[in-house]
Amino acid sequence: MSSPSAKVSTREPPAAFGYGATTTGVEVLPSGHIHANFLVTTASGRLVIQRLNTYVFADINAVLSKRRAGGGYLAGRGRPSPRLVETPQGAPSFRSGDGSTWRAFHYLEGTEGRDMATGPTDAYDAANTFAGYVTALTDLPAPRLIETIPNFHDLRARLARLDEVIASDPVGRRPAVARDRPLPSPRPRERLGSHGNRGSRCAHGPQRRQAVQCALCYR
């Protein structure tokens, strides 16, 4: 989805965030699947600069406000989170001459992004990190966050859809995956409690390990 292009000028954004004069290198980070990601090396450290995808997220202001609120709250609770870089004017983003919107984060040194789990330990660490991320934002204070993608974090809706697919078995795979089916008891759903719908309390994050990789390297 991100499709970083070599034709994209990456000189303007670093300058907009106050790092133009000290930038010594720019390279594409190819793993980003929504935004176009660039690793920018400066004299005072490295940044990840993103060209935001306005096709997936039509309301960019909502995305920016949620990241600011969620990231600031996590930092206040001592949870590792990428630190947003503001422009010298205090803005969380920059709009370039071609109309694209950019934001920047301080690069989390010592991290390693992976597109796939390399084994059970990797899978466990990823699941544990996602759970910790959701739990840490449970009591995020008002105001209500804007839901940038409807039902994206609605666990109840996702479980209901899973039940529908299991019942209809549209591609005939139910016998082969019977061992992995959820228990028929309603208790797993009951345990969701108030955590069943994260749409208004959790800032949107792609369901990939890279989205919360920061938590793994500080464990």
GUFIMI-117924 format. One record per residue: chain; residue in one letter; z, y, x of N, C-alpha, C, CB in turn. Coordinates in Angstrom, 1 decimal. Glycine has a CB too. Layout:
BEGIN
ATOM kette rest    n_Z    n_Y    n_X   ca_Z   ca_Y   ca_X    c_Z    c_Y    c_X   cb_Z   cb_Y   cb_X
ATOM     A    A      Z      Y      X      Z      Y      X      Z      Y      X      Z      Y      X
...
REM end
This chain:
BEGIN
ATOM kette rest    n_Z    n_Y    n_X   ca_Z   ca_Y   ca_X    c_Z    c_Y    c_X   cb_Z   cb_Y   cb_X
ATOM     A    M    0.0   -1.2    0.8    0.0    0.0    0.0    0.0    1.3    0.8    1.2    0.0   -0.9
ATOM     A    S    0.6    1.2    2.0    0.8    2.4    2.8   -0.5    2.8    3.5    1.9    2.2    3.8
ATOM     A    S   -1.2    1.8    4.1   -2.4    2.0    4.8   -2.4    3.2    5.7   -3.5    2.2    3.8
ATOM     A    P   -1.6    3.2    6.8   -1.6    4.3    7.7   -3.0    4.4    8.3   -0.5    4.0    8.8
ATOM     A    S   -3.4    5.6    8.5   -4.8    5.8    9.0   -4.7    6.6   10.3   -5.6    6.6    8.0
ATOM     A    A   -5.6    6.2   11.3   -5.6    6.9   12.6   -6.1    8.3   12.4   -6.5    6.1   13.5
ATOM     A    K   -6.7    8.6   11.3   -7.2    9.9   11.0   -6.1   10.9   10.6   -8.3    9.9   10.0
ATOM     A    V   -4.9   10.3   10.2   -3.8   11.2    9.7   -3.3   12.0   10.9   -2.7   10.3    9.1
ATOM     A    S   -3.2   13.3   10.7   -2.6   14.1   11.8   -1.1   14.0   11.7   -3.0   15.6   11.6
ATOM     A    T   -0.5   13.5   12.9    1.0   13.4   12.9    1.6   14.5   13.8    1.3   12.0   13.5
ATOM     A    R    0.8   15.5   14.1    1.4   16.6   14.9    2.1   17.6   14.1    0.2   17.3   15.7
ATOM     A    E    1.6   17.8   12.9    2.2   18.8   12.0    3.6   18.4   11.5    1.3   19.1   10.8
ATOM     A    P    3.8   17.2   11.0    5.1   16.9   10.5    6.3   17.0   11.5    5.1   15.5   10.0
ATOM     A    P    6.1   16.5   12.8    7.2   16.7   13.7    7.6   18.1   13.9    6.9   16.0   15.1
ATOM     A    A    6.6   19.0   14.0    6.8   20.4   14.2    7.6   21.0   13.0    5.5   21.1   14.4
ATOM     A    A    7.2   20.5   11.8    7.9   21.0   10.6    9.3   20.6   10.5    7.2   20.4    9.3
ATOM     A    F    9.7   19.5   11.2   11.1   19.1   11.2   11.8   19.6   12.5   11.2   17.6   11.1
ATOM     A    G   11.2   20.5   13.2   11.8   21.1   14.4   11.7   20.4   15.7   13.2   21.3   14.1
ATOM     A    Y   10.8   19.4   15.7   10.6   18.6   16.9    9.2   18.7   17.6   10.9   17.1   16.6
ATOM     A    G    8.4   19.7   17.1    7.1   19.8   17.6    7.0   20.0   19.1    6.4   20.9   17.0
ATOM     A    A    7.8   20.9   19.7    7.7   21.2   21.1    8.3   20.1   22.0    8.5   22.4   21.3
ATOM     A    T    9.1   19.2   21.4    9.7   18.1   22.3    9.1   16.7   22.0   11.2   18.1   22.0
ATOM     A    T    8.1   16.6   21.2    7.4   15.4   20.9    6.6   14.9   22.0    6.6   15.5   19.6
ATOM     A    T    6.9   13.7   22.5    6.1   13.1   23.6    5.2   11.9   23.2    7.1   12.7   24.7
ATOM     A    G    5.4   11.4   22.0    4.6   10.3   21.6    4.7   10.0   20.1    4.9    9.0   22.4
ATOM     A    V    3.6    9.4   19.6    3.6    9.0   18.2    2.9    7.7   18.0    2.9   10.1   17.3
ATOM     A    E    3.5    6.7   17.3    2.8    5.5   17.1    3.0    5.0   15.7    3.3    4.4   18.1
ATOM     A    V    2.1    4.2   15.2    2.2    3.7   13.8    3.2    2.5   13.8    0.8    3.2   13.3
ATOM     A    L    4.0    2.5   12.7    4.9    1.4   12.5    4.2    0.6   11.3    6.4    1.9   12.0
ATOM     A    P    3.6   -0.5   11.6    2.7   -1.2   10.7    3.4   -1.9    9.6    1.9   -2.1   11.4
ATOM     A    S    4.7   -2.2    9.6    5.4   -3.1    8.6    5.6   -2.4    7.3    6.6   -3.6    9.2
ATOM     A    G    5.6   -1.0    7.2    5.9   -0.3    6.0    4.9   -0.7    4.9    5.9    1.2    6.2
ATOM     A    H    5.3   -1.1    3.7    4.4   -1.6    2.7    4.3   -0.6    1.5    4.8   -2.9    2.2
ATOM     A    I    5.0    0.5    1.6    4.8    1.5    0.5    4.4    2.9    1.1    6.1    1.7   -0.3
ATOM     A    H    5.2    3.3    2.1    4.9    4.6    2.7    4.3    4.4    4.1    6.2    5.5    2.9
ATOM     A    A    3.6    5.4    4.6    3.0    5.3    5.9    4.0    5.7    6.9    1.7    6.1    6.1
ATOM     A    N    4.4    4.9    7.9    5.5    5.1    8.8    5.0    5.3   10.2    6.5    3.9    8.7
ATOM     A    F    5.6    6.3   10.9    5.2    6.6   12.2    6.5    6.8   13.1    4.4    7.9   12.3
ATOM     A    L    6.5    6.2   14.2    7.6    6.3   15.2    7.3    7.5   16.1    7.9    5.0   15.9
ATOM     A    V    8.2    8.5   16.1    7.9    9.7   16.9    9.0    9.7   18.0    8.0   11.0   16.0
ATOM     A    T    8.5    9.8   19.2    9.4    9.9   20.4    9.5   11.4   20.8    9.0    9.1   21.6
ATOM     A    T   10.8   11.9   20.9   11.0   13.3   21.3   12.0   13.3   22.5   11.6   14.1   20.1
ATOM     A    A   12.2   14.4   23.1   13.1   14.6   24.2   14.5   14.3   23.8   12.9   15.9   24.8
ATOM     A    S   14.9   14.4   22.5   16.2   14.3   22.1   16.5   13.0   21.3   16.7   15.5   21.3
ATOM     A    G   15.5   12.1   21.3   15.7   10.9   20.5   14.4   10.5   19.7   16.8   11.0   19.6
ATOM     A    R   14.5    9.4   19.0   13.3    9.0   18.2   13.5    9.2   16.7   13.0    7.5   18.5
ATOM     A    L   12.4    9.4   16.0   12.4    9.6   14.6   11.5    8.7   13.9   12.1   11.1   14.2
ATOM     A    V   11.7    8.3   12.7   10.7    7.7   11.8   10.3    8.7   10.8   11.3    6.4   11.1
ATOM     A    I    9.0    9.1   10.9    8.5   10.0    9.9    7.6    9.3    9.0    7.7   11.1   10.7
ATOM     A    Q    7.8    9.6    7.7    7.0    8.9    6.6    6.2    9.8    5.8    8.0    8.2    5.7
ATOM     A    R    4.9    9.4    5.6    4.1   10.1    4.6    4.3    9.3    3.3    2.6   10.1    5.1
ATOM     A    L    4.9   10.0    2.3    5.3    9.4    1.1    4.1    9.0    0.2    6.3   10.3    0.3
ATOM     A    N    4.3    7.8   -0.4    3.2    7.3   -1.3    3.4    7.9   -2.7    3.3    5.8   -1.3
ATOM     A    T    2.6    8.8   -3.0    2.7    9.5   -4.4    2.0    8.7   -5.4    2.1   10.9   -4.3
ATOM     A    Y    1.3    7.6   -5.1    0.7    6.7   -6.1    1.7    5.8   -6.7   -0.5    5.9   -5.5
ATOM     A    V    2.6    5.3   -5.8    3.7    4.4   -6.3    4.8    5.3   -6.9    4.3    3.6   -5.2
ATOM     A    F    5.1    6.4   -6.3    6.2    7.3   -6.8    5.6    8.6   -7.1    7.3    7.5   -5.7
ATOM     A    A    5.3    8.8   -8.4    4.7   10.0   -8.9    5.7   11.2   -8.8    4.2    9.9  -10.3
ATOM     A    D    7.0   10.9   -9.0    8.0   11.9   -9.0    8.7   11.9   -7.6    9.1   11.7  -10.1
ATOM     A    I    8.1   12.5   -6.6    8.6   12.5   -5.2    9.9   13.2   -5.2    7.6   13.2   -4.3
ATOM     A    N   10.1   14.3   -6.0   11.4   15.0   -5.9   12.6   14.0   -6.3   11.4   16.2   -6.8
ATOM     A    A   12.3   13.2   -7.3   13.3   12.2   -7.7   13.6   11.2   -6.6   12.9   11.4   -8.9
ATOM     A    V   12.6   10.8   -5.8   12.8    9.9   -4.7   13.7   10.6   -3.6   11.5    9.4   -4.1
ATOM     A    L   13.3   11.8   -3.3   14.1   12.5   -2.3   15.5   12.8   -2.7   13.4   13.9   -2.0
ATOM     A    S   15.7   13.2   -4.0   17.1   13.5   -4.4   18.0   12.2   -4.4   17.1   14.1   -5.8
ATOM     A    K   17.4   11.1   -4.8   18.1    9.8   -4.8   18.5    9.4   -3.4   17.4    8.7   -5.5
ATOM     A    R   17.6    9.6   -2.5   17.9    9.2   -1.1   18.9   10.0   -0.5   16.6    9.2   -0.2
ATOM     A    R   18.9   11.3   -0.8   19.9   12.2   -0.3   21.3   11.9   -0.8   19.5   13.7   -0.6
ATOM     A    A   21.3   11.6   -2.1   22.6   11.3   -2.7   23.2   10.0   -2.2   22.5   11.3   -4.3
ATOM     A    G   22.3    9.0   -2.3   22.8    7.6   -1.8   23.1    7.6   -0.4   21.7    6.6   -2.2
ATOM     A    G   22.3    8.1    0.5   22.5    8.1    1.9   23.8    8.9    2.3   21.3    8.7    2.6
ATOM     A    G   23.9   10.0    1.7   25.1   10.8    2.0   26.4   10.1    1.5   25.1   12.2    1.3
ATOM     A    Y   26.3    9.4    0.4   27.5    8.7   -0.1   27.9    7.5    0.8   27.3    8.2   -1.6
ATOM     A    L   26.8    6.8    1.2   27.1    5.7    2.1   27.7    6.1    3.4   25.8    4.9    2.4
ATOM     A    A   27.2    7.2    4.0   27.7    7.8    5.2   29.1    8.2    5.1   26.9    8.9    5.7
ATOM     A    G   29.5    8.8    3.9   30.8    9.2    3.6   31.8    8.1    3.5   30.9   10.0    2.4
ATOM     A    R   31.3    6.9    3.2   32.2    5.7    3.1   32.1    4.9    4.4   31.7    4.8    1.9
ATOM     A    G   31.5    5.4    5.4   31.5    4.7    6.7   30.5    3.6    6.7   32.8    4.1    7.0
ATOM     A    R   29.5    3.5    5.8   28.5    2.5    5.8   27.3    3.0    6.6   28.1    2.1    4.4
ATOM     A    P   26.7    2.2    7.5   25.5    2.6    8.2   24.3    2.9    7.3   25.1    1.6    9.3
ATOM     A    S   23.7    3.9    7.6   22.5    4.3    6.7   21.6    5.2    7.6   22.9    5.0    5.4
ATOM     A    P   20.3    5.1    7.5   19.4    6.0    8.2   19.8    7.5    7.8   18.0    5.7    7.9
ATOM     A    R   19.9    8.3    8.9   20.2    9.7    8.6   19.0   10.6    8.4   21.0   10.3    9.8
ATOM     A    L   18.9   11.2    7.3   17.8   12.0    6.9   17.7   13.3    7.8   17.9   12.5    5.4
ATOM     A    V   16.5   13.6    8.2   16.3   14.8    9.1   15.8   15.9    8.2   15.3   14.5   10.3
ATOM     A    E   16.5   17.0    8.1   16.0   18.2    7.3   15.2   19.1    8.2   17.2   18.9    6.7
ATOM     A    T   14.4   19.9    7.5   13.6   20.9    8.2   14.6   22.0    8.6   12.5   21.5    7.3
ATOM     A    P   14.2   22.9    9.5   15.1   24.0    9.9   15.5   24.9    8.7   14.3   24.9   10.9
ATOM     A    Q   14.8   24.8    7.6   15.1   25.6    6.4   16.1   24.8    5.5   13.9   26.0    5.7
ATOM     A    G   16.4   23.6    5.9   17.3   22.8    5.1   16.7   21.9    4.0   18.3   23.6    4.5
ATOM     A    A   15.4   21.8    4.0   14.6   21.0    3.0   14.6   19.6    3.5   13.2   21.6    2.8
ATOM     A    P   14.6   18.6    2.5   14.6   17.2    2.8   13.2   16.6    3.1   15.3   16.4    1.7
ATOM     A    S   12.2   17.5    2.9   10.8   17.0    3.1    9.9   18.2    3.5   10.3   16.3    1.8
ATOM     A    F    8.7   17.8    3.8    7.7   18.8    4.2    6.4   18.5    3.6    7.6   18.9    5.8
ATOM     A    R    5.7   19.5    3.0    4.3   19.3    2.5    3.3   19.9    3.4    4.2   19.9    1.1
ATOM     A    S    2.4   19.0    3.9    1.4   19.4    4.9    0.2   20.2    4.2    0.9   18.2    5.6
ATOM     A    G   -0.7   20.7    5.0   -1.8   21.4    4.5   -2.7   20.6    3.6   -2.6   22.0    5.6
ATOM     A    D   -2.7   19.2    3.8   -3.6   18.4    3.0   -2.9   18.0    1.7   -4.1   17.2    3.8
ATOM     A    G   -1.7   18.5    1.4   -1.0   18.1    0.2   -0.1   16.9    0.3   -2.0   17.9   -0.9
ATOM     A    S   -0.1   16.2    1.4    0.8   15.0    1.5    2.2   15.5    1.8    0.3   14.1    2.6
ATOM     A    T    3.2   14.7    1.3    4.6   15.0    1.5    5.2   14.0    2.6    5.4   14.8    0.2
ATOM     A    W    6.0   14.6    3.4    6.6   13.9    4.6    8.1   14.0    4.6    6.0   14.3    5.9
ATOM     A    R    8.8   13.0    5.0   10.2   13.0    5.3   10.5   12.3    6.6   11.0   12.4    4.1
ATOM     A    A   11.7   12.5    7.2   12.0   12.0    8.5   13.4   11.5    8.5   11.7   13.0    9.6
ATOM     A    F   13.6   10.4    9.3   14.9    9.9    9.6   15.1    9.7   11.1   15.1    8.5    8.8
ATOM     A    H   16.4    9.7   11.5   16.7    9.4   12.9   16.5    7.9   13.0   18.2    9.9   13.2
ATOM     A    Y   15.8    7.5   14.0   15.5    6.1   14.3   16.8    5.3   14.6   14.5    5.9   15.4
ATOM     A    L   17.0    4.2   14.0   18.2    3.3   14.2   17.9    2.5   15.4   18.6    2.5   13.0
ATOM     A    E   18.4    2.9   16.6   18.2    2.2   17.8   18.9    0.8   17.8   18.7    3.0   19.0
ATOM     A    G   18.3   -0.1   18.4   18.9   -1.5   18.4   18.6   -2.3   17.2   20.4   -1.3   18.5
ATOM     A    T   17.8   -1.8   16.3   17.4   -2.6   15.1   16.2   -3.4   15.4   17.2   -1.7   13.9
ATOM     A    E   15.9   -4.4   14.5   14.7   -5.3   14.6   14.3   -5.6   13.2   15.0   -6.6   15.4
ATOM     A    G   13.1   -5.1   12.9   12.5   -5.4   11.6   11.7   -6.7   11.6   11.6   -4.2   11.2
ATOM     A    R   11.9   -7.5   10.6   11.1   -8.7   10.4   10.6   -8.8    9.0   12.1   -9.9   10.7
ATOM     A    D    9.3   -9.3    9.0    8.7   -9.5    7.6    9.1  -10.7    6.9    7.2   -9.5    7.8
ATOM     A    M    9.6  -11.7    7.7   10.0  -13.0    7.1   11.3  -13.5    7.8    8.9  -14.1    7.3
ATOM     A    A   12.1  -14.2    7.1   13.3  -14.8    7.7   12.9  -15.9    8.6   14.2  -15.4    6.6
ATOM     A    T   13.6  -16.0    9.8   13.2  -17.0   10.8   14.1  -18.3   10.6   13.4  -16.5   12.2
ATOM     A    G   15.0  -18.2    9.7   15.9  -19.4    9.4   17.0  -19.1    8.5   16.4  -19.9   10.7
ATOM     A    P   17.9  -20.0    8.2   19.0  -19.8    7.2   19.9  -18.7    7.6   19.8  -21.1    7.1
ATOM     A    T   20.2  -18.5    8.8   21.0  -17.4    9.2   20.4  -16.0    8.9   21.4  -17.5   10.7
ATOM     A    D   19.1  -15.9    9.2   18.4  -14.7    8.8   18.5  -14.4    7.3   17.0  -14.8    9.3
ATOM     A    A   18.2  -15.5    6.6   18.2  -15.3    5.1   19.6  -14.9    4.6   17.8  -16.6    4.4
ATOM     A    Y   20.6  -15.5    5.2   22.0  -15.2    4.8   22.3  -13.8    5.1   23.0  -16.2    5.5
ATOM     A    D   22.0  -13.3    6.3   22.3  -12.0    6.7   21.6  -11.0    5.8   21.8  -11.7    8.2
ATOM     A    A   20.3  -11.3    5.4   19.6  -10.4    4.5   20.3  -10.3    3.2   18.1  -10.8    4.4
ATOM     A    A   20.6  -11.4    2.6   21.2  -11.5    1.3   22.6  -10.8    1.3   21.4  -12.9    0.8
ATOM     A    N   23.4  -11.0    2.4   24.7  -10.4    2.5   24.5   -8.9    2.6   25.4  -10.9    3.7
ATOM     A    T   23.5   -8.4    3.3   23.3   -7.0    3.4   22.9   -6.3    2.1   22.2   -6.7    4.5
ATOM     A    F   22.0   -7.0    1.4   21.6   -6.4    0.1   22.8   -6.3   -0.9   20.5   -7.3   -0.6
ATOM     A    A   23.7   -7.4   -0.9   24.9   -7.4   -1.7   25.8   -6.3   -1.3   25.6   -8.8   -1.6
ATOM     A    G   26.0   -6.1    0.0   26.9   -5.0    0.4   26.3   -3.7    0.1   27.1   -5.1    1.9
ATOM     A    Y   25.0   -3.5    0.1   24.4   -2.2   -0.2   24.7   -1.9   -1.7   22.9   -2.3    0.1
ATOM     A    V   24.4   -2.9   -2.6   24.6   -2.7   -4.0   26.1   -2.4   -4.3   24.1   -3.9   -4.8
ATOM     A    T   27.0   -3.2   -3.7   28.4   -3.0   -4.0   28.9   -1.6   -3.5   29.2   -4.1   -3.3
ATOM     A    A   28.4   -1.2   -2.4   28.9    0.1   -1.8   28.5    1.3   -2.7   28.3    0.3   -0.4
ATOM     A    L   27.5    1.1   -3.5   27.0    2.2   -4.4   27.5    2.0   -5.8   25.5    2.2   -4.4
ATOM     A    T   28.4    1.1   -6.0   28.9    0.8   -7.4   29.6    2.0   -8.0   30.0   -0.3   -7.4
ATOM     A    D   30.4    2.8   -7.3   31.1    3.9   -7.8   30.5    5.2   -7.4   32.6    3.9   -7.5
ATOM     A    L   29.1    5.2   -7.1   28.5    6.5   -6.8   28.7    7.5   -7.9   26.9    6.2   -6.6
ATOM     A    P   29.2    8.6   -7.6   29.6    9.6   -8.7   28.4   10.2   -9.4   30.5   10.7   -8.1
ATOM     A    A   28.7   10.9  -10.5   27.6   11.6  -11.2   27.0   12.7  -10.3   28.2   12.2  -12.5
ATOM     A    P   25.8   13.2  -10.6   25.1   13.0  -11.9   24.3   11.7  -11.9   24.1   14.2  -12.1
ATOM     A    R   23.8   11.3  -13.0   23.0   10.1  -13.2   21.7   10.3  -12.4   22.7    9.9  -14.7
ATOM     A    L   21.4    9.2  -11.7   20.2    9.2  -10.8   18.9    8.9  -11.7   20.3    8.1   -9.7
ATOM     A    I   17.8    9.5  -11.3   16.6    9.3  -12.0   16.0    7.9  -11.7   15.6   10.4  -11.7
ATOM     A    E   15.6    7.2  -12.6   15.0    5.9  -12.4   13.6    6.0  -12.0   15.2    4.9  -13.7
ATOM     A    T   13.2    5.9  -10.8   11.9    6.2  -10.3   10.9    5.0  -10.7   11.9    6.3   -8.8
ATOM     A    I   11.4    3.8  -10.8   10.6    2.7  -11.2   11.4    2.0  -12.3   10.2    1.7  -10.0
ATOM     A    P   11.0    2.1  -13.6   11.7    1.5  -14.7   12.1    0.0  -14.5   11.0    1.6  -16.0
ATOM     A    N   13.4   -0.3  -14.7   13.9   -1.7  -14.6   13.8   -2.3  -13.3   13.2   -2.5  -15.6
ATOM     A    F   13.5   -1.6  -12.2   13.4   -2.2  -10.9   14.7   -2.9  -10.5   13.0   -1.1   -9.9
ATOM     A    H   15.8   -2.2  -10.7   17.1   -2.8  -10.3   17.9   -3.4  -11.5   18.0   -1.7   -9.7
ATOM     A    D   17.2   -3.6  -12.6   17.9   -4.2  -13.8   17.9   -5.7  -13.7   17.1   -3.8  -15.1
ATOM     A    L   19.1   -6.2  -13.2   19.2   -7.6  -12.9   19.2   -8.4  -14.2   20.5   -7.9  -12.2
ATOM     A    R   19.7   -7.9  -15.3   19.7   -8.6  -16.5   18.2   -8.8  -17.0   20.5   -7.9  -17.6
ATOM     A    A   17.4   -7.8  -16.9   16.0   -7.9  -17.3   15.3   -8.9  -16.5   15.4   -6.5  -17.3
ATOM     A    R   15.6   -8.9  -15.2   14.9   -9.8  -14.3   15.3  -11.3  -14.6   15.2   -9.5  -12.8
ATOM     A    L   16.6  -11.5  -14.9   17.0  -12.8  -15.3   16.4  -13.3  -16.6   18.6  -12.9  -15.3
ATOM     A    A   16.3  -12.3  -17.5   15.7  -12.7  -18.8   14.3  -13.1  -18.7   15.9  -11.5  -19.8
ATOM     A    R   13.6  -12.3  -17.8   12.2  -12.7  -17.5   12.0  -14.0  -16.9   11.5  -11.6  -16.7
ATOM     A    L   13.0  -14.3  -15.9   13.0  -15.6  -15.3   13.2  -16.7  -16.3   14.1  -15.6  -14.2
ATOM     A    D   14.1  -16.5  -17.2   14.3  -17.5  -18.3   13.0  -17.8  -19.1   15.5  -17.1  -19.2
ATOM     A    E   12.3  -16.7  -19.4   11.1  -16.8  -20.2   10.0  -17.6  -19.4   10.5  -15.4  -20.5
ATOM     A    V    9.9  -17.4  -18.1    8.9  -18.1  -17.3    9.3  -19.6  -17.2    8.8  -17.5  -15.9
ATOM     A    I   10.6  -19.8  -17.0   11.1  -21.2  -16.9   10.7  -22.0  -18.2   12.6  -21.3  -16.6
ATOM     A    A   11.0  -21.3  -19.3   10.7  -22.0  -20.6    9.3  -22.2  -20.8   11.3  -21.1  -21.7
ATOM     A    S    8.4  -21.3  -20.5    7.0  -21.4  -20.8    6.2  -22.2  -19.7    6.3  -20.1  -20.9
ATOM     A    D    6.8  -22.2  -18.5    6.2  -23.0  -17.3    4.6  -22.8  -17.3    6.5  -24.4  -17.5
ATOM     A    P    4.2  -21.5  -17.1    2.7  -21.2  -17.2    1.8  -21.9  -16.2    2.5  -19.8  -17.1
ATOM     A    V    2.3  -22.3  -15.0    1.5  -22.9  -14.1    1.9  -24.4  -13.7    1.5  -22.1  -12.8
ATOM     A    G    2.8  -24.9  -14.6    3.2  -26.3  -14.4    4.0  -26.6  -13.2    2.0  -27.1  -14.4
ATOM     A    R    4.9  -25.7  -12.7    5.6  -25.9  -11.5    7.1  -26.3  -11.8    5.6  -24.7  -10.7
ATOM     A    R    7.5  -26.3  -13.1    8.9  -26.5  -13.4    9.5  -27.8  -12.8    9.1  -26.5  -14.9
ATOM     A    P    8.8  -29.0  -12.9    9.4  -30.2  -12.3    9.6  -30.1  -10.8    8.5  -31.4  -12.6
ATOM     A    A    8.7  -29.4  -10.2    8.8  -29.3   -8.7    9.9  -28.4   -8.2    7.5  -28.9   -8.1
ATOM     A    V   10.3  -27.5   -9.1   11.3  -26.5   -8.7   12.6  -26.7   -9.5   10.8  -25.1   -8.8
ATOM     A    A   12.8  -27.8  -10.1   13.9  -28.0  -11.0   15.2  -27.8  -10.2   13.9  -29.4  -11.6
ATOM     A    R   15.2  -28.2   -9.0   16.5  -28.1   -8.2   16.9  -26.7   -8.0   16.3  -28.8   -6.9
ATOM     A    D   15.9  -25.8   -8.0   16.2  -24.4   -7.7   16.4  -23.6   -9.0   15.1  -23.8   -6.9
ATOM     A    R   16.4  -24.2  -10.1   16.5  -23.4  -11.4   18.0  -23.0  -11.5   16.1  -24.3  -12.6
ATOM     A    P   18.2  -21.8  -12.2   19.6  -21.3  -12.4   20.3  -22.2  -13.3   19.6  -19.9  -12.9
ATOM     A    L   21.6  -22.3  -13.2   22.4  -23.1  -14.1   22.2  -22.6  -15.6   23.9  -23.0  -13.7
ATOM     A    P   22.2  -23.5  -16.5   22.1  -23.2  -17.9   23.3  -22.4  -18.5   21.8  -24.4  -18.8
ATOM     A    S   24.4  -22.5  -17.8   25.6  -21.9  -18.3   25.4  -20.4  -18.3   26.8  -22.3  -17.4
ATOM     A    P   26.0  -19.6  -19.3   25.9  -18.2  -19.3   26.8  -17.5  -18.3   26.1  -17.6  -20.6
ATOM     A    R   27.6  -18.3  -17.6   28.6  -17.7  -16.7   28.0  -16.8  -15.6   29.5  -18.7  -16.2
ATOM     A    P   27.0  -17.3  -14.9   26.4  -16.4  -13.9   26.0  -15.1  -14.4   25.2  -17.1  -13.2
ATOM     A    R   25.5  -15.0  -15.6   25.1  -13.7  -16.2   26.3  -12.9  -16.5   24.2  -13.9  -17.4
ATOM     A    E   27.4  -13.6  -17.0   28.6  -12.8  -17.4   29.2  -12.2  -16.1   29.6  -13.8  -18.0
ATOM     A    R   29.1  -12.8  -15.0   29.7  -12.3  -13.8   29.0  -11.0  -13.3   29.6  -13.3  -12.7
ATOM     A    L   27.8  -10.8  -13.9   27.1   -9.5  -13.5   27.9   -8.3  -14.0   25.7   -9.5  -14.1
ATOM     A    G   28.6   -8.5  -15.2   29.4   -7.4  -15.7   28.7   -6.1  -15.7   30.7   -7.3  -14.9
ATOM     A    S   29.4   -5.0  -15.2   28.8   -3.7  -15.2   27.7   -3.6  -14.0   29.8   -2.7  -15.0
ATOM     A    H   27.6   -4.6  -13.2   26.6   -4.6  -12.1   25.2   -5.1  -12.6   27.1   -5.5  -11.0
ATOM     A    G   25.1   -5.4  -13.9   23.9   -6.0  -14.4   22.7   -5.0  -14.3   24.0   -6.4  -15.7
ATOM     A    N   22.9   -3.7  -14.4   21.8   -2.8  -14.4   22.1   -1.7  -13.3   21.6   -2.2  -15.8
ATOM     A    R   21.3   -1.7  -12.3   21.5   -0.7  -11.2   20.5    0.4  -11.3   21.3   -1.5   -9.9
ATOM     A    G   19.8    0.5  -12.4   18.7    1.5  -12.5   19.2    3.0  -12.3   18.1    1.4  -13.8
ATOM     A    S   20.4    3.3  -12.8   20.9    4.7  -12.7   21.9    4.9  -11.6   21.5    5.0  -14.0
ATOM     A    R   22.3    3.8  -10.9   23.4    4.0   -9.9   22.9    3.7   -8.5   24.5    3.1  -10.2
ATOM     A    C   21.7    3.1   -8.4   21.3    2.7   -7.0   20.0    3.3   -6.7   21.2    1.2   -7.0
ATOM     A    A   20.0    4.0   -5.5   18.7    4.6   -5.1   17.7    3.5   -4.9   18.9    5.4   -3.8
ATOM     A    H   16.4    3.8   -5.2   15.4    2.7   -5.1   15.2    2.3   -3.7   14.1    3.2   -5.7
ATOM     A    G   15.1    1.0   -3.5   14.9    0.5   -2.1   14.0   -0.8   -2.2   16.2    0.1   -1.4
ATOM     A    P   12.9   -0.9   -1.5   12.1   -2.0   -1.6   12.9   -3.3   -1.3   10.9   -1.9   -0.6
ATOM     A    Q   12.6   -4.4   -2.0   13.3   -5.6   -1.8   12.9   -6.3   -0.5   13.2   -6.5   -3.0
ATOM     A    R   13.0   -5.7    0.6   12.7   -6.3    1.9   13.8   -6.0    2.8   11.3   -5.7    2.4
ATOM     A    R   13.9   -6.9    3.8   15.0   -6.8    4.7   15.0   -5.4    5.5   15.0   -7.9    5.7
ATOM     A    Q   13.8   -4.9    5.8   13.7   -3.7    6.6   14.4   -2.5    5.8   12.3   -3.4    6.9
ATOM     A    A   14.4   -2.6    4.5   14.9   -1.5    3.7   16.4   -1.2    4.0   14.8   -1.7    2.3
ATOM     A    V   17.1   -2.3    4.4   18.6   -2.2    4.7   18.9   -2.7    6.1   19.4   -2.8    3.6
ATOM     A    Q   17.9   -2.8    7.0   18.1   -3.4    8.3   19.2   -2.7    9.0   16.8   -3.2    9.1
ATOM     A    C   19.5   -1.4    8.7   20.5   -0.7    9.4   21.9   -1.4    9.3   20.7    0.7    8.8
ATOM     A    A   22.2   -2.1    8.2   23.5   -2.7    8.0   23.6   -3.9    8.9   23.7   -3.1    6.5
ATOM     A    L   22.5   -4.6    9.2   22.6   -5.8   10.0   23.0   -5.5   11.5   21.3   -6.5   10.0
ATOM     A    C   22.5   -4.4   12.0   22.7   -4.1   13.4   24.1   -3.5   13.7   21.6   -3.2   14.0
ATOM     A    Y   24.8   -3.2   12.7   26.1   -2.6   12.9   27.2   -3.6   12.5   26.3   -1.3   12.1
ATOM     A    R   26.9   -4.8   12.2   27.9   -5.7   11.7   28.9   -6.1   12.8   27.2   -7.0   11.2
REM end
